[in-house]
């Protein structure tokens, strides 16, 4: 008698997307486009069939504020002119470090996959609590637990900025600040692919977040 083994497919964990959003003075010239791009990204996540929650951190040198943590997607408010005020300098390391620790306090990595999307147009110049090495070590530790980190850099050498944080080139996007909406649309497409990937289901950190999107898009042409 032949005994057939039942194959059970891995189910994707619920996903938490954490957006670390630059709110410094240099973003003022693209304020409206950033608001629109953020809102479009959140709206795109609502089309996913998988449970998704959002963490949002906004940062400049007057404050690094984790606005909400692990909020159910349906309850996430859209950004507007009253809730997004670009000003001052860029404490990027503080923003990333505080975001990671805020998520740790919620202990979401035990039952959810974590995707952290960093969006900035400036280089670190104002952190007080964290330095490059501390953030690098934090990121490496979380990548080992399956977290995925993505770096979006507008009008800068994004690959240099992300590499010192331990984020792979495949998870890095360098783009013109004039194309903020286009960049966020590509990130949305990559997020959708990541949300349904076998890698995420297996609890592994992705190192080719944007590379996979390029491959998929080229095959559709």
Secondary structure, DSSP 8 states (H G I E B T S, - for coil): -------------EEEEEEEEE-SGGGGGGHHHHHHHHHHHHHHHTT-SS-EEEEEEEEETTEEEEEEEEEEGGG-----TTT----S---HHHHHHHHHHHHHHHTGGGTEEEEEEEEESS-----SS--HHHHHHHHHHHHTTT-EEEEEEESS-HHHHHHTTT--GGGEEEE-GGGHHHHHHHHHHHHHHHHT-HHHHTT---S-HHHHHHHHHHHH-
